Every structure is written in structure tokens, then in C-alpha cells.
């Protein structure tokens, strides 16, 4: 632990170590102490102080944290006084349960931070990842974030798992050939990034056991599948992050400008780009009314960049427990750092309480959450690409939308004529049908002005279901009938649509190339709704140039 060594020689008496791996951190601190010839003891609420006498572990049973802390330097009342413990490294594992709630413990730590700076005593307190140091100690202690295993450490873990699988009936090691080449090993390590040492070791060992029938000739995809399933569970335990599958670009109609924008910047995530001076983009914003394909676009971007996609559910961050929200955010950001390179998708950020006035009645928590995200984006050196999606921009704070924070803001409008045809074609293909078999498909495309991709998908799905049930062909007329069962998004969210359109004209780039044949005013169109009444509307194209 290089950071700990620096703090030790700088005379820092008290250090807070934040970690998801208490046991691994404890081992690393113990190794540090022994390498520097320092006495070592660690404390928990079960055993008190544990130390080693001729390599035999002994405990003093002092499970009260105040008494344990006072005992290090014989601090306390005359009745409590005893012989001071030897100079060295003292690690407290469970103190965070009362840290910040007990003024006596805080006072003891503050005093030790002064005294220990003049001797060889060092107090190290391990706390959960994301733990917030009490304000009373903020200027008295230094904080170290104990990182998750590096790629090199995970490589050692993989080697250990493979070696352990090649033993004879007596448990003795056997000679073997490396089952995976360099590229395959890199893929396995990428899958394990973001996991603790124990999680990674367990996943790799389990993968070998589950693939026993093919081992050691197990295809790398099968080996990785078990690791990824474990990783999904690890991420889910955060209650904030979720690993999502990516999507092939052909499954999303339109968005040609967004796809082109991403592809032109894909190489900036390489070492060659860094050497050339090309900076990788921090992220983008996708803004538009519901159902226009923003979520699908996030999955497409991750696929194009060749990175895993992590969904950051900001709305689930908030907690009624004071301080818990910020702790969850810090823990989530640490996990994201460990999993980089990756794409982080913050969905429906406009519904997360991040209002631009900071007046959500949450004592400023939402504002601090936003600032944590933006600060992380600005300062992190990891290859993390952020995608923020929102249905509305009115409630978003201006610092999120300003140029430079996000590389580009995109307006995701309802599809134009070319895109509507492409979307209908995609969903027919996904259901074993072809647009070439649909009679009068042009009337369907013309009659779907204002409908978003989700509505077009629903109409195709419904038409195929009815055709199968009635044993008839899927026709243009049947598709139009299903479209008429719903009100297009342009009318259902007319006010929001116009507000978003006005904002996008001034602030965002279109995700698609405008269709020159889809004019701004396509004339009056008559549509029959499910009640049988006819209504007339003036339909406008939604290419959203700007």
C-alpha cells in the first residue's frame, strides 16, 4: 500500500481506509506493518485487540471501542490505566458502527491524531466503501480508498484457479498447457474487473466446475458466461447499478447521426489517441419525449464502443437515512471506476429530483448527488462514457446541460418518414415477416406521422397477433387499424412536445438526418380513434433540425 507508506513517513497518525474487502485490506495493512518492522494489532467487536505472540494469535477481549482505543496509549481514568501497548500499527474494523454517533470515540481519535504524529503509533480505521467521514474528524484524519484488484492481481487469481484444476488423485500439481491465449485471457479479465478478489476467485473456480465436461478445452465464451452471471449479481447488490446487455445497431431505426458521431470517437478510447493528444469524450445527453428510443440508443452506443453498459438508477440512490444517499453514490462511483472502461447510462435523470432550483425539500441532497456525478465526470481519469437520458429538460440544472460538461446534447424526436419505414421493417423482421410482403406499405408510413418507435412496434406486434389468431395475412390495412387504436405521442404530449422542440432547436443536435420529403407541414390528416369519432389535425414533421 504505497499511499499508506507515504502517510506513515509523513507522520499521519490516524487513517480512514474505505474498502469493500475488509479481509484483503487487513492483510495488506498487516504486510505493510511487518515489512517496516512495526508491531501489529487489529480490533473487532467479537475479539477485542488481537495480536501475535510467537506466531500464536491472542486476544484481550476488550470489545468496547472506547476502552479499546483508550488502552492503546493508556488514555483514561486512573482506574482504567494500564501499561501502554507497543508502538506499531493498530487497525479497528468495526468502529464505523458508532463512529459519528459517540462523541467520546471521536474525541479519542482526535487526540490520537495529534499524539501519533510525534511517534511510531498509527491508528487505521477500516470502513465500508463510500463511508463519509464525520465532520468533526474531517481535518484530523486522512482517507485512503482501498481499490479493488487490478488487472495484474486478477491475472494472478486466474492463474491460481487454472493451476488448482490440474491436480492428480493425490492432490498433487500436474503439468498443463495454458487453456487460453493472450486475447482470450484479456476478455476473461475484462469480465472480472469490478469484482473483489474473493468474488473473482469464486467465479473462476465455479466456471471451471460448471464446465467440467469440456475443461480444459472450454470455449472462452462459456468460461466467461459464469463470470458475467456472477458479476451481474455483484452489481445488483449495490441496489443502484445494473448491468445491461447492449444492442446491435441494425435493431434501432434511424439515429444515423448519433451512430456516426460515436463511431468517429471510438478510437479516442485507445492509448494511441492519448499519445496523439485526442481526448475521449466524457458523455452525451439524449433528450426527447417518451418512446422515442433513448434507452435503445444507449444500448446501441455501448455496442458501438465495445464496452459493457451499466445503468445508474439515480432515483434509487435516495434514502431516508441521513448520509446514506451520499454514501451510496460514492460506493457506486467507486464500482464504476473499477469496471472501466464502460458506458454508464443514467436513465430519466429528470425524474431523479435534480431540479435546477435545488428546492426539492431534501436538504440539498439531490444537489449534492448531482455535484458528485459532475465532479466525478470532470476529474476521473478512467475511460467512462456517460449517457444521460431525459424526457424533459425544464427541471434539469443548467450546469448539466452546458457545453463542456457533456460532449454533445442530442434531440431524440419522433421518427421521420424514412425512419418510420425502417422501424416497421425492423419489427417485422424480428417477428419473421417482411415489409416486402405488406401491401400498400406507403399508406402505413404516411399514416403514422407523429408516432414514435414504441408505438410502431406495438402496432406491428398487435397486427401479427391478430393475423395469426384470425388466420389472415398481415396487411397494410391491418397495421393502420392498430395505429388508429392509439393517439400519437405528438398529440398525447402536445405541450411537452412543443416545449422540447423549442429547446432542441436552440440547444441540441438531431440524432437523425432530416428527410427532405418529410416537409414541415404535411397537411391535414384524418384519423379515426377507437370511439369511432373522426378528428382532423395538422401534422408536422418532426425532423427537429437545429
VENFENTA-V194964 format. One record per backbone hydrogen bond with DSSP energy under -1.0 kcal/mol. NH is the residue of the N-H (numbers start at 0). CO is the residue of the C=O. Records with the same first field share a line. If there is no record, write none. Layout:
BEGIN
NH: CO / CO
END
This chain:
BEGIN
4: 0
5: 1
6: 2
7: 3
8: 4
9: 5
10: 7
11: 6
14: 122
15: 141
16: 124
17: 143
18: 126
24: 20
25: 21
26: 22
27: 23
28: 24
29: 25
30: 26
31: 27
32: 28
33: 29
34: 30
35: 31
36: 33
37: 32
40: 88
41: 49
42: 90
43: 47
47: 43
49: 41
50: 57
52: 55
55: 52
57: 50
59: 48
60: 46
62: 60
67: 63
68: 64
69: 65
70: 66
71: 68
74: 69
84: 71
88: 38
89: 121
90: 40
91: 123
92: 42
96: 93
97: 94
98: 94
100: 97
101: 97
105: 101
106: 102
107: 103
108: 104
109: 105
110: 106
111: 107
112: 108
114: 110
115: 111
117: 114
118: 115
121: 87
122: 12
123: 89
124: 14
125: 91
126: 16
130: 127
136: 133
139: 136
140: 136
141: 13
143: 15
145: 17
153: 149
154: 150
155: 151
156: 152
157: 153
158: 154
159: 155
160: 156
161: 157
162: 158
163: 159
164: 161
165: 162
167: 171
170: 167
173: 165
184: 180
185: 181
186: 182
187: 183
188: 184
189: 185
190: 186
191: 187
192: 188
194: 191
199: 195
200: 196
201: 197
202: 198
203: 199
204: 200
205: 201
206: 202
207: 203
208: 204
209: 205
210: 206
211: 208
213: 210
214: 210
216: 213
222: 218
223: 219
224: 220
226: 222
227: 223
228: 224
229: 225
230: 226
231: 227
232: 228
233: 229
234: 230
235: 231
236: 232
237: 234
238: 235
241: 310
243: 308
246: 298
250: 247
251: 248
256: 510
257: 510
258: 254
259: 255
260: 256
261: 257
262: 258
263: 259
264: 261
267: 264
268: 265
269: 266
273: 269
274: 270
275: 271
276: 272
277: 272
283: 385
284: 407
285: 387
286: 409
287: 389
291: 288
296: 292
297: 293
298: 294
299: 295
300: 296
301: 297
302: 298
303: 299
304: 300
306: 301
309: 342
310: 241
311: 344
312: 239
313: 311
315: 312
316: 313
323: 320
326: 322
327: 323
328: 324
329: 325
330: 326
331: 327
332: 328
333: 329
334: 330
335: 331
336: 332
337: 333
338: 334
341: 382
342: 307
343: 384
344: 309
345: 386
348: 388
350: 347
351: 348
354: 352
357: 354
364: 361
367: 363
368: 364
369: 365
370: 366
371: 367
372: 368
373: 369
374: 370
375: 371
376: 372
377: 373
378: 374
379: 375
383: 381
384: 341
385: 281
386: 343
387: 283
388: 345
389: 285
395: 392
399: 396
401: 397
403: 405
404: 401
406: 282
409: 284
410: 508
411: 286
419: 415
420: 416
421: 417
422: 418
423: 419
424: 420
425: 421
426: 422
427: 423
428: 424
429: 425
431: 428
432: 427
436: 433
437: 434
444: 440
445: 441
446: 442
447: 444
450: 447
453: 290
455: 451
456: 452
457: 453
458: 454
459: 455
460: 456
461: 457
462: 458
463: 459
464: 460
465: 461
466: 462
467: 463
468: 464
469: 465
471: 466
478: 474
479: 475
480: 476
481: 477
482: 478
483: 479
485: 482
489: 449
490: 487
491: 487
492: 488
493: 490
496: 492
497: 493
498: 494
499: 495
500: 496
501: 497
502: 498
503: 499
504: 500
506: 502
507: 503
508: 408
510: 410
517: 514
518: 516
521: 538
524: 536
526: 534
528: 532
531: 528
534: 526
536: 524
538: 522
END
